[in-house]
Each structure stands twice: as C-alpha cells, then as structure tokens.
Amino acid sequence: MNPALHVEVVQKSQSRASKDYVMELVRSFLMNFVSLTPGVILSGIDLEDNVELKEHVQSISFCDIEHDSEVSVTETELKYHVFKLDAFGAETDTMTDASTGEEFAAADVWSLPSQEFQGLWESLIYDTKLKEDTVRFVETAFEFADRGVDPNIIGWNRVVLLHGPPGTGKTSLCRALAQKLSVRLADRFPRARLVEINAHGLFSKWFAESGKLVARLFERLDEIVSDRRLLACVLVDEVESLAHARRAALSGLEPSDSIRAVNALLTQLDRLRRRPNALVLTTSNVTGAIDVAFVDRADIKRRVGPPSARAAYEILRGCCAELMGRGLVAPREPVFALRVLEGARFADSEPARASLQLWAVARAAADAAVSGRALRRLPFLARALHARQAVPDLLSFVSALAAALRDHLADAADLDDATTPMPK
C-alpha cells in the first residue's frame, strides 16, 4: 500500500448534511477514477454531472507531502477531511492605554478553517521541504504530548520560528499552517483558533503600560486555550520587536518597564508550552535582531528566502493559469511543467515557446532575489502597463511580464540610490 493521500473536502456552508454523509458521497464519486493527481482541486464544472455532490460540496482537493505524481485509487489509502469554512473573518481584540486613552489592536482572532485562508497553503511554493517539515514537526509534537512523553527528558516547546527578508511569505506560511492543522487535526481538535499578536504594537509606544497590556492579552488567550478540544495557534509577527524593546531599555533609551513587559511575554509563551493544545508560530524580518532568549525556545528555525528560479517559475506559471482561467489571457493553452522542459532539454518549439520565455523571466527574477510578494505583483503590472492587446495571448503576456520585471528592478535600483547616504 502506498502512503496515504489526503482528500480535503470543503462542504458548502448551506449544506445541512452530516460530515459522514458527505464523505460517503465523495468516496463513491472517487471510485469512478482510476488515478488521482496530488495538487488537483475539483470544483464547479468538475462536479456538474453529480447533482447530489454538487449540492453539498464546494471543492475536493488532493494533497499530500508524500506524493508528486499520480496515485492509484485502489492501491492508495485515502484519508478524508470534510469541513466548512468560517466566513466571518477576524475578531479584533483592542486595548486602551490608560495614560492616553488611545486604543490599539492587540490581537486578531480567527476561527479556523477560514474562508480567507483557503488555498493559501497551495499557493506557497518553495524549493525546500519547508511546508512538509513544519507539518511533520507539529504532528510529532502533538503525538509526543498524546503519548505522555516526559518534557523534562525530551525537550520540545511547540514553537516555530521563520526568519528572512520581507515579502517571502513567512506570515502567510504561518497562517496557512494553522489552517492546514485545523483540517488535519480536526478529529483531535474539533475547534481551532488563530490568534495573531501585534507584538510591534505592544512594544513600540506603550512602554508605560506594556506590562499590564501583556497580562491582559494573555488573560484573553487563557480563555481560548482553556478549551482542551480547541487547537490554539498563536502567531507573533515581527518577533524581533522583543529584542528591540529589551535593548532599548538596557541602553537607557526606554523605560525599564519595557524589559518587564518583554520578560512577561516570554514567561507567558513558556506557560503555553504546558498547554497540550497550543502552538506558537513566530516570524522575523531581521534575523540578527531576534532576542536570543526567544531563539533558544524555538524548536524549529527556518530561513525563508526569495524564490529560487524553479519556485519563481511555478509561481508565475500558476499566475498565468489563473489569468487564462479568468479570460484575461486567451486562448487558454498549457504552460509546461519545468520537468517537461527539462525532459526536452529546453529545446525550442512552437508549443513550448511561451513556457521557455517564462523560464527566462523566472531565472532573471531569481538572480535579482525578487521577493515572492513582488513576483506575484508582476502579472498585474504586466497586464496594466505592458499588455498591448485588450486580451493578450500567452506569448505576448509573457513578454509583458519580462517588461514588468525590468521596470521593477529599475524602480528598486532608483529607490536604493535615493536612500543611499551621500559621502561626506
């Protein structure tokens, strides 16, 4: 038997059928297939012929870290996950500074799985096993907790640290991971929340009250994690702000209360370690500025850099497919997978010409260390500023992408020149 293939089924919000009933509908539907392709999502027109399935199911996704090619339906175990998406968005917890009366957002709380994060996991593309490793880490951490492994003998904190330059998808990966876990671990945790703590806000200007604010924030968090059947994913973005606050206090630039606030936050994060249903996800844009006291608490520390040429190609390939699917680039034609181009030794041919030119754009973007965020903006800029026709064909659009990349690099160089200090 091959490794299991996870089948994620989004049940329509208006459907009143039980999860077991929907699972049986999907199981029967998939028995008509000889093989399934990981990464494929069936929705809309793909379900048209099955009236009952269409009534209850929004989409069916085949996803697993163990497979990169088609799998046989009869020789592979299928693990089904049926869930509805929360459509209400984030609930913002605000706090008030007692000295000024000003309000600020201390945290955003999401009910998971969320409509807003659906598809985010699949959209994140890395050359490394970053996504796979984070999932395995969390699954192992909860397995150790379930088996009662003594944390005094084997240490683990359920803390993830992602670091690297801005725009590389660190925060998106944390949100996507929380969403993925809310689906995969639903049998253990029927409910899930993502709590995004605004660490930068806590320590940037409210030093006089920051200790109290931290205490009040974690009182709210305690209410959430007290439900043992709820998975609580706590996201601390820009965790380097902890180090900034501590250094500023030690150097006399800020009140000493800020050091107590930072220590209070670290202490509260340590308390979360004793909660079997809590996971701490953190990001940092400035690797050298991360507080060493926090770094030591992180079990897994991974750098997230700009996309490599291969990752950039897959990102742009997905963007082209999306625009062709929406009728903004036409006619619809294939953009070949990189392994197909490699198999043909990148030989020029009419069907492969657009794909080869897209590969050239991806390599140029990778050589210039263009961030994933900027890379995903290029198709919009290409369509807005460089597409000659109202609806360009694929080859013309790829040429527009190349022009948009050149503009982006020129603009970035101009900004660097403008911010470089003049020599004295």
C-alpha positions as CSV (number, residue, x, y, z in Angstrom):
1,M,0.0,0.0,0.0
2,N,1.3,3.4,-0.9
3,P,1.4,6.3,1.6
4,A,-2.0,7.8,2.3
5,L,-3.3,10.6,0.1
6,H,-5.3,13.3,2.0
7,V,-8.6,14.3,0.4
8,E,-9.8,17.7,1.7
9,V,-13.5,18.3,1.1
10,V,-15.0,21.8,1.6
11,Q,-18.6,21.4,2.4
12,K,-20.9,24.2,1.3
13,S,-22.0,26.5,4.1
14,Q,-25.7,26.0,3.3
15,S,-25.4,22.2,3.3
16,R,-27.1,20.5,6.3
17,A,-25.8,17.0,5.6
18,S,-23.5,15.3,8.2
19,K,-19.8,15.0,7.5
20,D,-20.1,11.2,7.3
21,Y,-22.8,11.6,4.6
22,V,-20.7,14.0,2.6
23,M,-17.6,11.7,3.0
24,E,-19.6,8.8,1.5
25,L,-20.7,10.9,-1.4
26,V,-17.1,11.9,-2.2
27,R,-15.9,8.3,-1.6
28,S,-18.4,6.9,-4.1
29,F,-17.5,9.7,-6.6
30,L,-13.8,9.0,-6.5
31,M,-14.3,5.3,-7.0
32,N,-15.0,6.2,-10.7
33,F,-11.4,7.4,-11.1
34,V,-8.5,5.1,-11.9
35,S,-5.9,7.5,-10.5
36,L,-5.8,10.8,-8.6
37,T,-3.3,13.6,-9.1
38,P,-2.0,15.4,-5.9
39,G,-2.3,19.1,-6.2
40,V,-5.5,19.0,-8.3
41,I,-8.7,20.7,-7.0
42,L,-12.1,19.6,-8.3
43,S,-14.8,22.2,-8.1
44,G,-17.6,23.8,-10.1
45,I,-17.8,22.3,-13.6
46,D,-15.9,19.2,-12.4
47,L,-18.8,18.2,-10.2
48,E,-21.6,19.2,-12.6
49,D,-22.5,15.6,-13.5
50,N,-23.2,14.6,-9.9
51,V,-26.2,16.6,-8.7
52,E,-26.1,15.4,-5.1
53,L,-22.4,16.0,-4.8
54,K,-22.8,19.5,-6.3
55,E,-25.5,20.3,-3.7
56,H,-23.2,19.7,-0.7
57,V,-19.6,20.0,-1.9
58,Q,-17.8,23.2,-2.8
59,S,-14.4,21.6,-3.7
60,I,-12.3,18.5,-3.4
61,S,-8.5,18.8,-3.0
62,F,-6.0,16.0,-3.3
63,C,-2.9,17.0,-1.3
64,D,-0.1,15.2,0.4
65,I,3.6,15.7,1.1
66,E,4.4,12.1,0.2
67,H,3.3,12.2,-3.5
68,D,4.4,14.1,-6.5
69,S,2.8,12.0,-9.2
70,E,-0.5,10.3,-9.9
71,V,-1.6,7.6,-7.4
72,S,-3.8,4.6,-8.0
73,V,-7.2,4.8,-6.3
74,T,-7.3,1.1,-5.5
75,E,-3.7,0.9,-4.2
76,T,-3.6,4.1,-2.0
77,E,-5.3,4.8,1.3
78,L,-7.5,7.9,1.0
79,K,-7.8,10.0,4.2
80,Y,-10.9,12.2,4.1
81,H,-11.3,15.6,5.8
82,V,-14.7,17.2,5.5
83,F,-15.1,20.7,6.8
84,K,-16.9,24.0,6.4
85,L,-15.1,27.4,6.1
86,D,-15.7,30.2,8.5
87,A,-16.7,33.3,6.6
88,F,-16.8,35.9,9.4
89,G,-13.2,36.9,9.3
90,A,-11.1,38.1,12.2
91,E,-12.3,39.4,15.5
92,T,-10.0,42.2,16.6
93,D,-9.1,42.5,20.3
94,T,-8.4,46.1,21.1
95,M,-6.8,47.5,24.3
96,T,-6.7,51.0,25.7
97,D,-3.6,52.8,27.0
98,A,-4.6,54.1,30.5
99,S,-2.4,57.1,30.3
100,T,-3.5,58.4,26.9
101,G,-6.9,56.8,26.4
102,E,-5.8,55.7,22.9
103,E,-7.0,52.3,21.6
104,F,-4.9,49.9,19.5
105,A,-5.3,46.4,18.1
106,A,-3.6,43.9,20.4
107,A,-4.6,40.8,18.5
108,D,-6.7,39.4,15.7
109,V,-8.6,36.1,16.4
110,W,-9.6,33.9,13.5
111,S,-11.9,30.9,13.6
112,L,-10.4,28.1,11.6
113,P,-10.6,26.8,8.9
114,S,-11.3,30.3,7.5
115,Q,-12.6,31.3,4.0
116,E,-9.9,33.9,3.8
117,F,-7.0,31.4,4.1
118,Q,-8.5,28.7,1.8
119,G,-6.0,27.9,-1.0
120,L,-3.2,29.8,0.8
121,W,-1.2,26.7,1.5
122,E,-1.3,25.5,-2.1
123,S,-0.2,29.0,-3.4
124,L,3.0,28.9,-1.3
125,I,5.8,27.4,-3.4
126,Y,9.3,26.6,-2.1
127,D,12.2,24.5,-3.4
128,T,12.9,23.1,0.0
129,K,10.7,20.8,2.2
130,L,9.7,23.8,4.3
131,K,6.0,23.1,4.3
132,E,6.4,19.4,4.7
133,D,8.9,19.9,7.6
134,T,6.6,22.2,9.5
135,V,3.6,19.9,9.2
136,R,5.7,16.9,10.4
137,F,7.1,18.9,13.3
138,V,3.7,19.9,14.6
139,E,2.2,16.4,14.1
140,T,5.2,14.9,16.0
141,A,4.8,17.5,18.8
142,F,1.2,16.6,19.4
143,E,2.0,12.9,19.1
144,F,4.6,13.3,21.9
145,A,2.0,15.1,24.0
146,D,-0.6,12.4,23.4
147,R,1.8,9.6,24.4
148,G,2.8,11.5,27.6
149,V,6.4,11.8,26.7
150,D,8.2,13.5,29.7
151,P,9.2,17.0,28.6
152,N,11.9,17.0,31.3
153,I,13.7,14.1,29.5
154,I,13.0,15.1,25.9
155,G,12.5,18.8,25.3
156,W,10.1,20.4,22.8
157,N,8.2,23.6,23.1
158,R,5.9,23.6,20.0
159,V,7.5,26.9,18.9
160,V,8.2,27.6,15.2
161,L,10.5,30.5,14.1
162,L,10.5,31.6,10.4
163,H,13.0,34.3,9.6
164,G,14.2,36.0,6.4
165,P,13.7,39.2,4.3
166,P,10.3,40.8,4.0
167,G,7.9,39.6,1.3
168,T,9.0,36.0,1.3
169,G,5.7,34.6,2.7
170,K,6.6,33.9,6.4
171,T,3.4,35.3,7.8
172,S,1.4,33.6,5.0
173,L,3.0,30.3,5.8
174,C,2.1,30.6,9.5
175,R,-1.5,31.3,8.6
176,A,-1.6,28.5,6.0
177,L,0.0,26.1,8.5
178,A,-2.7,26.9,11.1
179,Q,-5.4,26.4,8.5
180,K,-3.9,23.1,7.4
181,L,-3.7,21.8,11.0
182,S,-7.3,22.8,11.8
183,V,-8.3,20.5,8.9
184,R,-5.8,17.6,9.5
185,L,-6.2,17.5,13.3
186,A,-10.0,18.0,13.4
187,D,-10.6,14.6,15.0
188,R,-8.4,15.6,17.9
189,F,-9.4,19.3,18.0
190,P,-12.9,19.9,16.6
191,R,-12.4,23.7,17.1
192,A,-9.4,25.8,16.1
193,R,-8.4,29.5,16.5
194,L,-5.5,31.5,15.1
195,V,-4.5,34.4,17.5
196,E,-2.3,37.0,15.8
197,I,-0.5,39.0,18.5
198,N,0.6,42.5,17.5
199,A,4.0,42.4,19.2
200,H,5.2,45.5,17.4
201,G,2.2,47.5,18.7
202,L,2.7,46.2,22.3
203,F,6.4,47.4,22.4
204,S,6.6,50.3,20.1
205,K,5.0,53.1,22.1
206,W,3.1,51.8,25.1
207,F,6.0,51.1,27.4
208,A,4.4,52.8,30.4
209,E,1.5,50.3,30.2
210,S,3.1,47.4,28.3
211,G,3.4,45.1,31.3
212,K,-0.3,45.4,32.1
213,L,-1.2,45.1,28.4
214,V,0.7,41.8,28.1
215,A,-1.1,40.5,31.2
216,R,-4.5,41.5,29.8
217,L,-3.7,40.0,26.4
218,F,-2.8,36.6,27.9
219,E,-5.9,36.6,30.1
220,R,-7.8,36.6,26.8
221,L,-5.5,33.9,25.5
222,D,-6.0,31.8,28.6
223,E,-9.8,31.8,27.9
224,I,-9.1,30.4,24.5
225,V,-6.6,27.6,25.4
226,S,-8.7,26.5,28.4
227,D,-10.8,24.5,26.0
228,R,-8.7,21.4,25.6
229,R,-10.7,20.4,22.5
230,L,-9.6,23.6,20.7
231,L,-6.4,24.0,18.8
232,A,-4.9,27.4,19.6
233,C,-2.2,28.7,17.1
234,V,-0.6,31.8,18.5
235,L,1.2,33.9,15.8
236,V,3.7,36.5,16.9
237,D,4.7,38.6,13.9
238,E,7.9,40.6,13.8
239,V,9.2,38.9,17.0
240,E,12.4,40.9,16.7
241,S,10.5,43.8,18.3
242,L,11.0,41.9,21.6
243,A,14.8,42.2,21.2
244,H,14.4,45.9,20.2
245,A,12.5,46.7,23.4
246,R,14.9,44.9,25.6
247,R,18.0,46.5,24.1
248,A,16.4,50.0,24.2
249,A,15.6,49.5,27.9
250,L,19.1,48.3,28.8
251,S,20.7,51.2,26.9
252,G,18.5,53.7,28.8
253,L,16.6,54.8,25.8
254,E,13.3,53.5,27.0
255,P,11.7,53.0,30.4
256,S,12.7,49.8,32.3
257,D,9.1,48.7,32.3
258,S,9.6,47.6,28.7
259,I,12.1,44.9,29.9
260,R,9.5,43.7,32.4
261,A,6.9,43.5,29.5
262,V,9.3,41.5,27.3
263,N,10.1,39.1,30.1
264,A,6.4,38.8,30.9
265,L,5.7,37.9,27.3
266,L,8.4,35.3,27.2
267,T,7.1,33.9,30.5
268,Q,3.6,33.7,29.1
269,L,4.9,31.9,26.0
270,D,6.6,29.4,28.3
271,R,3.3,28.8,30.0
272,L,1.8,27.9,26.7
273,R,4.2,25.1,26.4
274,R,2.4,23.3,29.1
275,R,-0.8,23.5,27.3
276,P,-1.2,20.4,25.1
277,N,-3.4,22.2,22.6
278,A,-1.2,25.3,21.9
279,L,1.2,26.0,19.1
280,V,3.4,29.2,18.8
281,L,4.3,30.5,15.4
282,T,6.7,33.4,15.0
283,T,8.3,35.4,12.2
284,S,11.2,37.8,12.0
285,N,12.4,40.1,9.1
286,V,15.7,40.9,10.9
287,T,17.4,37.7,11.7
288,G,20.3,39.3,13.6
289,A,17.9,41.2,15.9
290,I,16.0,38.3,17.3
291,D,16.1,38.0,21.0
292,V,18.5,35.1,21.9
293,A,16.2,34.2,24.8
294,F,13.4,33.6,22.4
295,V,15.6,31.8,19.7
296,D,16.5,29.3,22.4
297,R,12.8,28.5,22.9
298,A,12.1,27.7,19.2
299,D,12.2,24.0,18.3
300,I,12.4,24.6,14.5
301,K,14.1,27.6,13.0
302,R,13.9,28.0,9.2
303,R,15.0,30.8,6.9
304,V,12.5,31.7,4.2
305,G,14.4,33.4,1.4
306,P,13.4,34.8,-2.0
307,P,12.1,32.2,-4.5
308,S,14.7,30.2,-6.5
309,A,14.4,30.0,-10.2
310,R,12.3,26.8,-10.0
311,A,10.0,28.2,-7.4
312,A,9.7,31.5,-9.3
313,Y,8.7,29.6,-12.4
314,E,6.0,27.6,-10.6
315,I,4.6,30.8,-9.1
316,L,4.5,32.6,-12.5
317,R,3.1,29.5,-14.1
318,G,0.3,29.5,-11.6
319,C,-0.4,33.2,-12.2
320,C,-0.6,32.6,-16.0
321,A,-3.0,29.7,-15.5
322,E,-5.2,31.9,-13.2
323,L,-5.4,34.7,-15.8
324,M,-6.2,32.3,-18.6
325,G,-8.9,30.7,-16.4
326,R,-10.4,34.2,-15.9
327,G,-10.3,35.1,-19.6
328,L,-7.8,37.9,-19.1
329,V,-5.2,36.0,-21.3
330,A,-6.5,34.0,-24.2
331,P,-6.7,31.5,-25.7
332,R,-6.2,29.0,-22.9
333,E,-3.1,27.0,-23.6
334,P,-0.7,24.8,-21.5
335,V,2.3,26.2,-19.6
336,F,4.5,23.2,-19.3
337,A,5.8,22.0,-16.0
338,L,9.5,22.5,-15.6
339,R,10.2,18.8,-15.6
340,V,8.7,18.6,-19.1
341,L,11.0,21.4,-20.3
342,E,14.0,19.6,-18.7
343,G,13.0,16.3,-20.3
344,A,13.1,18.0,-23.7
345,R,16.4,19.7,-22.7
346,F,14.8,23.1,-23.1
347,A,14.6,22.6,-26.9
348,D,12.8,25.4,-28.7
349,S,9.5,24.5,-30.3
350,E,6.3,26.4,-31.0
351,P,4.2,24.8,-28.2
352,A,7.0,25.3,-25.7
353,R,8.0,28.9,-26.7
354,A,5.9,30.7,-24.1
355,S,7.0,28.3,-21.3
356,L,10.7,28.8,-22.3
357,Q,10.3,32.5,-22.2
358,L,8.6,32.3,-18.8
359,W,11.5,30.2,-17.5
360,A,13.9,33.0,-18.6
361,V,11.8,35.6,-16.7
362,A,11.9,33.3,-13.6
363,R,15.6,32.9,-13.8
364,A,16.1,36.7,-14.1
365,A,13.8,37.2,-11.1
366,A,15.7,34.7,-9.0
367,D,19.1,36.2,-10.0
368,A,17.8,39.6,-8.7
369,A,16.5,38.0,-5.5
370,V,13.0,39.3,-6.2
371,S,10.6,38.5,-3.3
372,G,7.6,36.3,-3.6
373,R,5.4,39.2,-2.9
374,A,6.9,41.3,-5.7
375,L,6.8,38.3,-8.0
376,R,3.1,37.8,-7.6
377,R,2.5,41.5,-8.3
378,L,4.3,41.3,-11.7
379,P,1.3,39.8,-13.6
380,F,-0.9,42.7,-12.5
381,L,1.7,45.3,-13.6
382,A,2.3,43.4,-16.9
383,R,-1.4,43.4,-17.6
384,A,-1.9,47.1,-16.6
385,L,1.2,48.6,-18.1
386,H,2.7,46.4,-20.8
387,A,0.0,44.3,-22.5
388,R,-0.6,45.7,-26.0
389,Q,-3.9,43.9,-26.7
390,A,-7.1,44.1,-24.6
391,V,-6.8,40.3,-24.2
392,P,-3.2,39.2,-25.0
393,D,-2.2,35.7,-25.9
394,L,0.2,33.8,-23.6
395,L,3.4,34.6,-25.6
396,S,2.6,38.3,-25.6
397,F,1.7,38.3,-21.9
398,V,5.0,36.6,-21.0
399,S,6.8,39.3,-22.9
400,A,4.8,41.9,-20.9
401,L,5.9,40.0,-17.7
402,A,9.5,40.4,-18.8
403,A,9.0,44.1,-19.3
404,A,7.3,44.4,-15.9
405,L,10.2,42.7,-14.2
406,R,12.7,45.1,-15.9
407,D,10.6,48.1,-14.6
408,H,10.5,46.6,-11.1
409,L,14.3,46.1,-11.0
410,A,14.9,49.7,-12.3
411,D,12.5,51.1,-9.7
412,A,14.2,49.2,-6.9
413,A,17.6,50.5,-8.1
414,D,16.3,54.1,-8.1
415,L,15.0,53.6,-4.6
416,D,18.4,52.3,-3.4
417,D,20.1,55.3,-4.9
418,A,17.6,57.7,-3.3
419,T,18.2,56.1,0.2
420,T,22.0,55.8,0.0
421,P,23.7,58.5,2.1
422,M,25.8,61.0,0.2
423,P,29.5,60.7,1.1
424,K,30.8,63.5,3.3
